[in-house]
């Protein structure tokens, strides 16, 4: 059995040129400033423009970027090693998602779906497995990504030589994807 572990973090700019766009993403986030988008967007532009010069100086002092991605990647590697060293017949794969910078949660969702559903493409219990996954994700941002990128998963699986069994074909049809 495979299990995905996603490490979430706020993120940070990966270079000095990314400081202002990162700040914009941060202040345009409704979880940070909870006002209607029509007001939040211009406010985020103003704040990020004004804060960027000071923030760039700070990031320059610590090497020109935020250390958060490297630290989270190091954590991810060690966590995956630790989890997979347990003798429990579960294959763990860790992923990283940053809320305001790269890798964005949407990118991570696509990667998780591609990696984790590849085995499901061969599973006789495919529909049951995916149904349980979707129940857990109901109402989350990941649900829309699953259906949006499902066709990419299928194409990737075909390229990898995986067959589409009858249950997979039924599931894809129900999702609005036309299997070959």
N, C-alpha and C positions, 0 to 999 in steps of 0.2 A: 504494500500500500504506500502511496505517496502522500505527503502532507506539505503544504506550503506555509511558510512562516514569513510574514511581511513586517519589516521594521519600518515604522513611520517616523518621520521627523519633519521639522519645519523647513529645513534646507538652508542654503546660503549661497552667495555668489561664488562661482568657480574661477572668476578672474575679475580684475578691476572694472572692465567694460560691462560686466554683468550686474554691478551694484545697483544702478538705477532701475533696470528692469526687475531685478529681484525685489527691491523696495516697492515698486509699483504692484507686483503680484501680492506682496505681503499686505499692503494697505488697501488693495482692491478686494481682498478676501472678505466675504460677508461674516466669517467667524471672527475677524479682527475688528472691522467697522461694520456694524449691523444697521446700515441705513439703506434705503433704496438705491439700486445701481445707478440711476440717473444722477444722484448726488455723490455716491461713493466713487465712481469712476473719475470725475474731474478732481475730487478731493485727493484721491490716490495719486493722480498725476502731479498735483501741486506739492504734496508732502514728499513724494519720491524725488522730485526735482530739487527741492530745498535740502533734503537730508543727504542726497548722494555725495556731495563734496566732502562733508564731514565723515560719512561712512567710508568713503574711498580711502581717506587718510588712515582711518583705523585699520581697514583691511590691508593696506600697504604695509603698516607696521607689523602685521602678523604674517607676512609672506605673500600678500596680493590676492588672497582668497580665503573663504571660510574653511575651516578644518572639518566641518560637520560631515561632509560626504565621506572623506577618507576615514574618519573615526567610525562612522556608521558601517562602512564597507568592512573595516577590520572586525567590528563586532559581528557582522553578518557571517563572515568567514569562520570565526571562532565558534559562534553559536551553531552553525551548520555542522562543523566538525564534532562538537560536543554532543549534539542531538543524535548524529549518525553513529557515534561510538557506543550508544546504548544498544543492548541486544533485544530489540522489541519488534523486529521485522517491518519497521516503518522507515521509508526513505524520505528524509527531510530535505527540502530545498528552500533556501532563504532568498528573499527578494527585498529590495529597498524602494521606498516610495517617499518622496519629498513633497510637502504640501505647496511650497512656493517657489521651488526651483527644480532642477533636473537631478535625478529622474523623477518626473511627475507621476502622480498616482495613476493617471490614465495610461502612461507608457508601461508602468509596472503591471497593471491589470492585464494588459495585452500579453505581456511576457508570461505571467502566471498562467493565464488561460491556455496559451500555446503549449507551455511545458506540461502543465498538469492534465489537460484534456487529451493529450496525445495518447496516453494509456487508455483513456476512456473510449477512444475510437475503436479499440479492439475488444472492449468489454461487452459481455452478454447482458450485464445489468446496467448498460449505459444510461438509459432513460431514468432509472431509479437513482443512479449516482448524480446525474446532472440535476434532477429534480431536487434532491436533498441539498445540493450546493446552492441552487437558486433560492430555496426556502431560506437558507442562512443569509443570503445576500439581499433578500427582498428589502427594498427601500434604500439600499446603499447605492453609491455612485457606480459601483462595479457592475451592477445589473445591466445598465444600458450599454456598457462597454462590451459585455459578453455577447449581446446580440449584434452590436455594431461590428465587432471584429470576428464574429464566429465564422464568416465566410473565409477570412484570412487563415484561421486555424485549419479549416477543411482543406484549403489549397495547400497549406504547408504540410498537412498530413499526407495528402496525395503525393506530394513531391518526395516525402520520406518513404513512400511505398506502402503506406498503411491502407488497408482495405476499409471500405465503408460497408458495414453489415446492414441488414434489414432494419434493425432498431435504430441505427444511426441515421439511415435514410428517412425514417418516419419522424425522428426528432428534428432533423434539419428542415423537413417540409413544414413541420409545425412552427418552426422559427422563421419561415419565409425564405429559407435558403434553398435553392434548387440544386440538389446533388446530381452528379452525372450518373 
